[in-house]
Structure formats: C-alpha cells, structure tokens
Amino acid sequence: MAEGFLLAVLLAASTVRGAVPRVLAALGGLFSERAGVVDIGLEGKMLVSAFAAAATAAVTGSAWVGLGAGIAASVLVALVHGFACITHRGNQVVSGMALNITMSGLTVVLGYAWFHEGGQTPLLGPGARFPPLQLPGVARVAHVPLVGLVYGEVLSGQNVLVYLAALAVPAVAWVVYRTRFGLRLRAVGESPGAVDTAGVSVSATRYRALVVSGVLCGLAGAYLSIAQHASFIRDMSAGKGYLALAALIFGQWRPGPTVAACLLFAFADAVQTRLQGTPLPLVGVVPVQLIQAIPYLLTVGLLAGFVGRAVAPRAIGVPYVKER
C-alpha cells in the first residue's frame, strides 16, 4: 500500500514537471489559433527559446537574463510567422513547418559555432538555471501520512516556472473570456469581416495574439533548458510542440480541457519512462521502442476518436483580405 502510494506520488510529480512545457505551449497556441492563425510552429518557437535561454544563461550566468532572451527569440519567430501569413497572406501551415525545420537546424549550427560542444551549450551553473523552491511548512507536515508526501514531492520542490505555468492557466482563461482583448480575439477567429466592419484591425489583433503565443512558448522553451535541464541539447523539445497542438485540438481550443489533455500526455510520458526495463506480468520486459511510443499512440487514439467532434474557429487558416 505504502509503496503503491509512493509510486503514485512520484508519477504525479513527474507528470507535473513534464506537463509544464506542453501547457505553456498549448496556451500560447490557444491565443494564435483563436485569432484564426494556425500555429503549427509551436515546436520551433520552443526550440529557439530553449537554445537562446541556455546560451544567454551560459554567457551571463543569470537564469533570468536567459529567460528574457528565450522569450525574445520566441517572439521574434512568432513575428516572422505573422509577417509571412498575416502581412503577406501566405500558407500558415507551410510557414509554421518551415520555421520548425529552420529552427531545428539553426540552433545546432549556432551551437557548433559558438560553443564547439557538438551543437550543445555548456552545462549551466547554479545561478544560470532555476533551482527547485521549497514551500513553507514542508518540514512541519513531512511526518503527516499521505499529506506530507504529496505536499513535499508534488506541490513543493518545483522551480518558479512550474508555479508560473500553474498561474497562467486561470490567467489565460480570464483574458480569453473576460477581457475586451479576449472578445476581439475570439471574434477575429470566427468572423474577421464583422470585426473589421466594427473598426477593429484584424491584422493587429492577430499580431498581438502571436506575440502572446511567442511569450508563452518562450517560457516553455526556457523551462526545458534552464529549469528542467541544465543545458541545451539538439532537438530537446522532442515533439512537445506538436503534442501541445494535439492537446489544443483535443481540448477544442478551450483552456481547461486543453490543460487536462496536456496532463494526460505528460502522465503517459511519465509512465513510459517508469516502465522502461520493468518486467510486466504475463508479458515480461517490453521493448523500449514500444514503451516510448505510448504517448504518441495515445495522441493518435485520442485525435482519431475526438478530432471529428472538435469545432475549430471558423476563420482559422484563412488569410483575411480587407474588402474595398
């Protein structure tokens, strides 16, 4: 019983840590896609942010400066995406995929050129990465059965970006559903012509949505390299941007269900890590490749079962041409 509860707590802690980049990226995609811009470039924005954050933190020795650099790099990529598909009305999927491919190669090339460590950045020292934070009262509740373990392992001991991601969930829901910007955002994604007629700039609203997406993806990428890990490694986003997009579709472009899908994917990832090399009853040791495929199989299964029921914003992927 005790061992089972300990395993559940450890899985919960691993799920929380693994869900953070997915949640932040999915919330960023929520803004851009609600505004009618397909944001398949979430992966590229996370990757360039992870590299910029780790490279800057390695040079300056400051995690906060690295975080700022990661956010700036992600916003810049988001603006490039906007320039291609909003200003010049290009294909949004092609633009996003082009940015993903470009960032995958560019980060490695710059890593080779600047640090000469095989495309990676140097290991970050204590001041150059975000350490885990101990919440007050951990020692006092440590002896309390069950509660002490959950409080000490799941709620406490996380870094500042984990708590920031937790605060971002209600903040994003409030902005999208309770503010004028959120109302315009949703209206632009549904009926840009009506919004334009009312005197609101469709292009400006979409650009603002992409900037917000860049900020949140910047936080997600920086988390990977200067919080969860201590350096940048090649393609360290490892498809999390695509999984965030899948969670966004599964969640029907709503904050709550999207976050729940991200937690589900992170839990599947934590389970596959725990199961690697572990013999299962009646089966034995399952090949590592099959275990590692669990999150992706889950994604395909969920999308195959629910994507037909998801209703995207009506104007998503359609460049807006102002009537004259």
N, C-alpha and C positions, 0 to 999 in steps of 0.2 A: 504493500500500500504506500509506504513512505517512498520507496524507490520509484514507483509509478508517478507519484505526485511530483517528485523532484524532476523526473524526466519531462513531465508536462510543463513545469515552470521553466525549465531550460529551453524547451521548444518555444514557449511563449516569448521568452526574452530574445531568442534568435529570430523569431517572426517579427518582432517589433523592429529590431535593427535592420532586418532585410527589407521591411516594408517602407522604410523612410524614403529611399530614392525613388521608389515606384510611386508613392503617394505624392511627393512633391512634383515629379514629372507629370503625373496624371492630372493634378490640379492645374499645372501650367497649361497642359493641352486642353483642359476644360475651357479656359478663357479664349484661346485662339479658335477652337472649333465651335464654341458657342457664337463666336463672331462670324463664322462662316469660312474660316481658313483651315484647311486640312493640315494638321501639324504632325506629319509623319517624321519630321526632323527632330523629334524629342531626343532620339538616340545621339544624334550629332551634337546637339546642344549640351547634353550631359557629358559627353566625351571631351569636348573642348574645354568645358568648365573644369572638369577633373584635372586636365593637364595644366591649364592656366593657374589653378589654385595651388597645385603641388609645386609647379615650377617657381611661382612667386614666393610661396612659403619657404621653399628651399633656399632662395636667394636672400630674402629679407629676414627669415627666422620668425615671422609672425603669421599665425594662423588666420587672424582677422584680415590682414592685408591680402593673404592668399584667397580668402573668401570673397573679398571685394573684386579681385582680379578675375576669379572664376565667374562671378555674376556678370561682370562687364563683358567678358568674352562670350558668354551665352547670349546676352542681349544683342551684341554685335551680330552674331549669327542669325538671331531672330529677325533683326532688321534687314539683313541680306535676303532672307526668305521673303520678308514683306516687300522689299524692292522688286523682287522677281515676280511675285504672284499678285501683289496689290497694285503697285505702280505700273508694271508692265503687263499685268494680267496673264502671266504665264501659268502653265500647268502646276498646280500646287503639289501634287504627288511627285512629279518629276523633280521639282525644286527641292522638296524635302529629302528625297533619296539622294540627290546629287550632293547635298550638304552632308548627309550621313557618310557617304563614301569619301568625300573630301576631308572631313574631319578625322576619319579613321586613319587616313594616310598622313595627313599633315601633322598630327600630334606625334606620330612616330618619327617623322623626318626631323621635326624640330627637336625632339628628344635626343636623337642621334647627334644633331649639330651642336646643341647647347651643352649637353651633359656627358656625351660619349659613354653612355651606360646601356647600350642596346635599345635605345628608344624609351628607356625609363628615366625617372627622375631620382635623385639621391634619396636615401632614407631620411625622413624628417625627424628632427629632434623634438624634445618635449614642448618647446614654445611654438613650434611650427605646425602643430596639429592640436585638435580639440581633445582634451582629456575627458574621461568619464567624471561625472559630477555626483557627489554623494548628497542625497536629500537629507534634510534634518530629521532626526529621530530614528535613523537606521539602527543604531546600537540599542536603543531602548526597546524596539519592537522585534529585535532579532530572535529573542527567546520565545516569542508568541508563536504557537503552532500554526502553520499554513500562512497566516497573515505576514509574519516576519519574513518568510522565504519569498513570497510574492513581492512584498514591498522592497526587499533588499536586492532581488535579482531582476525584476521586471521594471518596476517603477523607478528605482534608484539605480545609480551606476551607469546611466546613459550620458552621452555628450549633449552639448547645448543644441545641436541641430536636430536631435531627436525630439526634444521638447518644443523646439520651434516648429517642427512639422506637425506636432500634435495641436499647437495653437493655430496653425494655418488652416486646418480643416474647418472649424467654425467660422474663422475669419473669411475664408473664401465663400462659404455658404451665405454669410451675411452680405458680402459685397455683391454677389450674383443676384440675390433675391430681395435685398432690402435697400439698395442704393440706386441713384439715378444712373450711374455708370453701368451697373448691372442690368438695369432695364433696357438701356440703349444697346448694350452688348447682346442681349437675347433678341431684341428687335432686329438688329442688323443681321443676325444669323437666320432669322425667319423671313423677314420681308425688307430687304435693304431699300427697295424703291420707296416704300412708305416712309421709312426713316429719312431718306434724302428729301422727300417732299416736305417733311416737317422741319427741314432746315438743319439736320444733324449730318455731319460729314461721315459717310460710310468708311472712306479710306482712313480717316483719322481715328475712328473708333477701332478699326481692325489693327492699325498700327499700335495703338495703346494696348490692345489685347495681346499682341505679340510681344510687346515689351514686358508685360506682366508674366507671360509664359517664359520669357527669357530669364527673368529674375528667379522664378521658382525652379526652372531647370538648372540654373546656375547653383542654387542651393543644393539640388540633388547631386550634381556632379562633384561639387566641392566636398560633400559628405563622403563620397566614395574614396577620395584620395587623401583628405586631410582630417578625417574623423573616423571612418570605419577602417581605413588602412593608413599606412604611413608613407605612401609614395604613389606615383602614377605608374601603371603598367599598361602595356599595349591592350587596347580594346577592353578596358576594365569595366565599362558599362555592361558588357556581355549580354546585350539584348534587352536590358531592363527598360529602355525607352519604348521598344516595341510591345513589351508586356504591359507597360503603363498605358499605351494606346489601346491595347486589347481590354484592359480594365475599364477604360473610359467608355468604350463601346458597350461592354457588358453592363456597366452602370448607367447606360442610357443618358450619358452626359449630365449626370446629377452628382453632386459631391458625395453624399452619403453612400449610395450603392457603389460608386467608384472606389472609395476608400475601402469598403468591405471587400471588393474584388482584389484590390492590392494586397490586403492582409491575407486573403485566401492564397494568392500566388506566392506570397512570402512564406506562408506556412508550408506549402508544398515544397518550396525550395529548402526550408529547414529540415523537413522530413527526409528529403532525398540525401541531404548531407549526413544526417544521422544514420541512414540505412546503408550507406556505402560500406561494404565489407562485413555487414552484420548478417549472420545466418537467420533465415526466416523459417518458421515451422512448415514442414512438408515440402519446402522449396529449396532450402539451403541458401547459399550465397548467390544473390542475383548479380549478373554482370553490371559493372559500374556504369557502362554506357546506357543501359536500360533504366537504371535508377536516376541518372542525370536527366533523362528525358521526361520525368514525371511532371515538372512544372509546365513544359511545353505541350505535353499530351493533355494536361488539364485545361490549358488555354484553348487548344483546338476543340476539345469536347464542349467547353462552355460556349464558345463562339458558335459552334455548329448547332447547339441547342437553343441559343438565345438571340443570336445576332439577327435572325429573321424578325424578331419581335421588337428590336430596338429601332426607335424612330429618330433619325438624325435631324439636326436643324435643316430646314428646307433649302436654305441657300448655301449650304456647305459645299465647298469645292467649285462654286460658280463665281467667276470674276464679275465684279459689278461694273457695268458701263453706264455712266450717267446719261440720262435722256436729255436731249437738247430740244 
